[in-house]
């Protein structure tokens, strides 16, 4: 008798849990949603998040509050969201660093890229452009490689050790068979400034951070690391079409929630994301930044992140990059 009552009590508890999850999904969202950006305010990731948050909030009927938690190559913001309650009220802008590079750059990571998050969907890719100081005697890839070979490991700038820009240059170094010397900065802005000033001769810059300086002639574009020419940058040839077969590198990002977030809630967030990315205003804003929209389902984001982990883990191990 006692045995059957404990069984029925357990059944009641599990049924109640299921019902409460269902009720939560039906009423979600009933308050504002915190959107964590693991970079400082004003950067490309921050602009994308704020653009999407405004549009998604209209679909969801709630405000999405963007909070910046920069530091440690996105690890601070990522750990915060990994440990948040999985109720859909805390989400993260997760990128190449968070989901593909950091697991191999750090011996100890305060989150698991594969186990601690639930994908909501991909958002954008930042095309990367190989740029030089205009005084460098190179206008295309062939001339750039010839120039680089005359020097003993010329320096290059990046927005930080382990950044997509850093890893793209290591991949470029491997494919070109030329050793370069890395000069990491704290963010894209100071790195770009020093390339323009001639302190460092070249770097890979993303379209959001570099477009205005390329247009102004303060940086010279050698080639773009995309498989085909990029809208608004059609005059810049790809590195592939200049002979570097198969070379491709992006800074990409998407949105994740803590692992265990109910499927219905994830579905609502994905629906709001896809609706936002389909609006004229969002399309125009992202295009103006030179970004490639990559709307996806959660499953497609999982697959993409896994492929990127496989790609960049090889580059990181081959280059011997370790950040702790």
C-alpha positions as a printed Julia matrix, in Angstrom:
324×3 Matrix{Float64}:
  0.0    0.0     0.0
  2.81   2.3     0.97
  4.68   1.3    -2.2
  1.78   2.26   -4.5
  1.28   5.6    -2.72
  4.98   6.52   -3.22
  4.65   5.54   -6.89
  1.55   7.67   -7.33
  3.28  10.54   -5.51
  6.26  10.31   -7.9
  3.86  10.17  -10.87
  2.07  13.26   -9.55
  5.38  15.16   -9.15
  6.59  14.28  -12.66
  3.18  15.17  -14.15
  3.21  18.47  -12.26
  6.73  19.19  -13.57
  5.61  18.5   -17.13
  2.53  20.65  -16.71
  4.5   23.53  -15.21
  6.98  23.34  -18.12
  4.07  23.41  -20.57
  2.43  26.34  -18.77
  5.77  28.17  -18.7
  6.21  27.71  -22.45
  2.66  28.96  -23.09
  3.14  32.09  -20.98
  6.76  32.69  -22.05
  7.98  35.34  -22.08
  6.23  37.0   -19.15
  9.1   39.39  -18.33
 12.12  40.97  -20.0
 14.91  38.75  -21.36
 18.58  39.35  -20.52
 20.85  39.09  -23.57
 24.51  38.74  -22.64
 27.13  40.08  -25.06
 30.61  38.86  -24.01
 32.31  41.89  -25.62
 32.42  45.63  -24.84
 29.63  47.94  -25.98
 29.95  49.43  -29.46
 31.71  46.52  -31.19
 30.29  44.46  -34.05
 28.82  41.74  -31.8
 27.17  44.36  -29.61
 25.64  46.18  -32.61
 24.26  42.91  -34.02
 22.76  41.92  -30.64
 21.09  45.3   -30.12
 19.72  45.34  -33.69
 18.24  41.85  -33.31
 17.07  42.37  -29.7
 14.91  45.32  -30.69
 13.22  43.39  -33.52
 12.88  40.12  -31.58
 11.37  41.97  -28.62
  8.5   43.13  -30.83
  7.69  39.55  -31.86
  7.99  38.23  -28.3
  6.08  41.14  -26.74
  8.82  41.73  -24.16
 11.93  43.88  -23.89
 15.26  42.2   -24.54
 17.89  43.9   -22.39
 21.43  43.7   -23.79
 24.09  43.42  -21.07
 27.82  43.57  -21.83
 30.02  41.15  -19.88
 33.37  41.33  -21.69
 36.63  39.63  -20.81
 38.75  36.49  -21.13
 37.95  35.86  -24.81
 34.18  35.62  -24.09
 34.67  33.17  -21.19
 33.22  35.51  -18.53
 29.94  36.05  -20.36
 29.76  32.4   -21.47
 30.22  31.07  -17.93
 27.54  33.48  -16.64
 24.98  32.12  -19.11
 26.08  28.49  -18.7
 25.25  28.8   -14.99
 22.01  30.75  -15.45
 18.57  29.26  -14.88
 17.48  27.4   -18.06
 14.17  29.25  -18.4
 14.77  31.31  -21.55
 15.29  34.57  -19.67
 19.07  34.6   -20.11
 20.64  34.14  -23.55
 24.11  34.67  -25.0
 25.71  35.92  -28.2
 28.04  32.96  -28.76
 30.69  33.01  -31.46
 33.72  31.3   -32.96
 35.69  31.86  -29.75
 32.98  30.66  -27.35
 31.91  27.54  -29.21
 34.81  26.52  -31.48
 38.18  27.89  -30.34
 38.2   28.29  -26.55
 37.83  24.55  -25.79
 41.27  24.09  -27.41
 42.89  27.4   -26.42
 42.34  26.89  -22.69
 43.35  23.88  -20.58
 40.7   24.83  -18.01
 37.46  26.33  -19.2
 34.67  27.42  -16.84
 32.01  26.02  -19.19
 31.6   23.22  -21.72
 31.0   24.43  -25.28
 29.26  21.16  -26.14
 27.27  20.42  -22.96
 26.34  23.71  -21.27
 24.33  25.42  -24.01
 21.23  24.94  -26.11
 21.47  26.45  -29.59
 18.77  28.93  -30.63
 20.13  29.77  -34.08
 22.97  31.29  -36.08
 22.82  35.01  -36.79
 25.66  36.39  -38.93
 29.13  35.81  -40.3
 31.69  38.6   -40.38
 33.74  38.2   -43.57
 37.47  38.67  -42.9
 39.64  40.79  -45.19
 43.43  40.64  -45.47
 44.5   44.3   -45.29
 47.87  46.04  -45.37
 49.21  49.47  -44.6
 49.03  51.35  -47.96
 52.84  51.81  -47.96
 53.39  48.04  -48.26
 54.38  47.26  -51.88
 51.54  44.8   -52.5
 48.17  45.17  -54.24
 47.18  41.53  -54.58
 47.9   38.14  -53.01
 50.82  37.29  -55.31
 52.58  40.57  -54.51
 51.79  40.22  -50.79
 53.34  36.73  -50.61
 56.39  37.9   -52.55
 56.81  40.83  -50.1
 56.32  38.59  -47.04
 58.94  36.09  -48.27
 61.61  38.82  -48.4
 61.16  39.41  -44.65
 61.92  37.18  -41.71
 58.43  36.58  -40.26
 56.7   39.96  -40.68
 54.46  41.06  -37.84
 50.67  41.0   -38.01
 48.05  42.5   -35.71
 44.88  40.91  -34.32
 42.12  42.0   -31.92
 43.45  39.45  -29.42
 45.1   36.07  -28.95
 42.69  33.31  -29.98
 40.38  35.7   -31.86
 38.98  34.53  -35.23
 41.31  37.07  -36.87
 44.34  35.52  -35.13
 43.29  31.99  -36.06
 42.55  33.02  -39.67
 46.12  34.36  -39.96
 47.55  31.13  -38.53
 45.55  29.17  -41.12
 46.76  31.6   -43.81
 50.36  31.15  -42.59
 50.02  27.38  -42.81
 48.49  27.44  -46.31
 50.99  30.02  -47.61
 53.98  28.28  -46.05
 55.21  31.55  -44.51
 55.8   32.16  -40.81
 54.39  35.39  -39.36
 54.83  36.98  -35.93
 51.65  37.68  -33.95
 51.11  41.04  -32.22
 47.86  40.77  -30.22
 45.83  43.85  -29.23
 42.9   44.39  -26.9
 40.16  44.76  -29.5
 39.91  45.51  -33.21
 40.07  49.32  -32.93
 43.65  49.65  -31.58
 44.89  46.91  -33.94
 43.41  48.69  -36.98
 44.84  52.03  -35.79
 48.37  50.59  -35.61
 48.15  49.0   -39.06
 47.01  52.36  -40.47
 49.86  54.1   -38.62
 52.39  51.64  -40.02
 53.36  50.19  -36.62
 52.32  46.72  -37.85
 52.16  45.99  -41.62
 49.06  43.81  -41.94
 46.13  41.96  -40.35
 42.87  40.22  -41.07
 40.08  42.67  -40.24
 36.35  41.97  -40.21
 34.11  43.97  -42.52
 32.4   45.77  -39.61
 35.67  47.11  -38.18
 37.54  47.73  -41.43
 35.11  48.86  -44.16
 35.24  52.62  -43.51
 39.07  52.63  -43.48
 39.3   50.57  -46.68
 36.87  52.99  -48.37
 38.95  55.95  -47.17
 42.17  54.43  -48.52
 43.72  54.15  -45.04
 43.91  50.36  -45.39
 44.51  48.45  -48.63
 42.49  45.27  -49.13
 44.48  42.36  -50.57
 41.7   39.77  -50.56
 38.66  38.47  -48.71
 38.6   35.11  -46.93
 35.12  34.14  -48.17
 34.38  31.49  -50.82
 32.82  34.15  -53.07
 32.86  37.93  -53.29
 30.87  39.74  -50.61
 27.96  42.11  -51.21
 29.03  45.77  -50.78
 32.67  44.63  -51.16
 32.46  43.23  -54.69
 35.63  45.05  -55.73
 37.7   42.95  -53.29
 38.68  39.62  -54.88
 38.6   36.48  -52.75
 41.85  34.87  -51.68
 40.56  31.68  -53.29
 40.22  33.26  -56.72
 43.79  34.6   -56.33
 45.12  31.07  -55.96
 44.68  30.12  -52.31
 42.41  27.14  -52.96
 39.85  26.31  -50.27
 40.93  29.14  -47.94
 37.94  30.25  -45.91
 37.65  31.95  -42.52
 34.86  33.86  -40.82
 34.11  35.38  -37.47
 30.62  33.9   -36.95
 28.05  34.03  -34.2
 24.7   32.79  -33.03
 22.49  32.77  -29.96
 22.46  30.13  -27.22
 20.57  29.56  -23.98
 21.62  27.47  -20.97
 21.39  23.68  -21.49
 18.04  22.33  -20.38
 16.0   25.29  -21.64
 12.57  23.85  -22.62
 12.2   22.99  -26.32
  9.03  25.11  -26.63
 10.91  28.16  -25.31
 13.84  27.54  -27.68
 11.32  27.26  -30.53
  9.74  30.61  -29.6
 13.15  32.3   -29.48
 14.17  30.77  -32.82
 10.88  31.89  -34.39
 11.44  35.45  -33.1
 15.03  35.4   -34.38
 14.03  34.25  -37.88
 11.23  36.83  -38.0
 13.64  39.6   -36.93
 16.23  38.62  -39.53
 13.57  38.73  -42.23
 12.61  42.37  -41.54
 13.72  45.05  -44.0
 15.25  47.2   -41.24
 17.43  44.4   -39.84
 18.51  43.24  -43.3
 19.54  46.79  -44.22
 21.44  47.31  -40.94
 23.39  44.05  -41.22
 24.15  44.65  -44.89
 25.45  48.15  -44.09
 27.92  46.53  -41.67
 29.06  44.17  -44.43
 27.72  41.14  -42.57
 26.39  37.96  -44.1
 23.05  36.87  -42.58
 23.02  33.17  -41.7
 19.59  32.43  -40.16
 19.27  28.8   -39.08
 17.45  26.27  -36.97
 18.96  25.14  -33.63
 19.99  21.82  -35.25
 21.76  23.6   -38.11
 23.67  25.73  -35.59
 24.75  22.58  -33.7
 26.08  21.07  -36.92
 27.91  24.26  -37.95
 29.53  24.71  -34.51
 30.72  21.08  -34.51
 32.32  21.51  -37.96
 34.03  24.73  -36.84
 35.37  23.01  -33.69
 36.92  20.3   -35.86
 38.49  22.89  -38.21
 39.94  25.29  -35.64
 41.12  22.64  -33.18
 43.53  21.46  -35.9
 44.81  25.0   -36.57
 45.24  25.7   -32.83
 47.09  22.44  -32.17
 49.33  22.81  -35.25
 50.27  26.39  -34.27
 50.73  25.44  -30.6
 48.5   28.25  -29.34
 47.71  28.05  -25.61
 46.15  30.87  -23.61
 46.48  29.52  -20.07
